[in-house]
Amino acid sequence: MFRKEAERALEAGVYLDKILGLEVRDKIARSKYIHEDDIAKMDDIAAELRADIDTLINEGGVLNA
């Protein structure tokens, strides 16, 4: 999930430090503790990741310098 979205952002020219600085990375790391009954939270985390990456792409980076 993260790798695919990070690669998409990098291809769009987003700086790596911006990607690595996303707060959603902490949620992804803690997701291994999500109980099976709350597995829908994974969808929420994935949606947040996509939204954060889209925001970074819209902000621009190397290609928009």
N, C-alpha and C positions, 0 to 999 in steps of 0.2 A: 504494500500500500504506500508506505512512505517513499520507498525507492522510486517507484513509478512516477509519483507526483514530483519528487525532487528532480528527476531527470527531465521531466517536462518543463519545469521552471528553469533549469540550467540551459536547456536548448533555447528557451525564450530570452536568455541573457541575464537572468537573475543572479546576483552575486551569491556565492556559496554561504558566506557568513550570514546573510539574511535568511537563508533556508534553515541553517543550523540553529538560528536564534529563535525559531518559532516555538511558542509555548506549548503547542499541541504535541511536540515531541515528548514532553514529560507525560502527557496523557497516554501516548502510545506506549511508553515504557511501563507505565503502571497498569496498562490494560491486561497484563497477564494475571492480575488479581481480581478481575471482573468475574463474578460468579456466573454460572451458566444461566441462571434465571434473569440476569441483567444483560444478556448478550446483545440486546438491541443498542446498548451504549456504544458498541463497536461501530455501528452504523453512524451514530452521532459524531464519534471521533473522526471517522472517515470523511463525513460531510464537512466538518470543521477544517480538516486538513485541506480538502479541495478548495474551500472558500479562502483559506489563508494563502494558498499557492496562487489562486486566481488574483488575489489582491496584490501579491508581490509581482506577478507578471504585468498587471495593469500599471503598477508604479514604474516599471521599467528597470533597466540595469545597463549592462554592457552594450547591448544593441541599440539602446536609446541615448547613449552618451554623446 
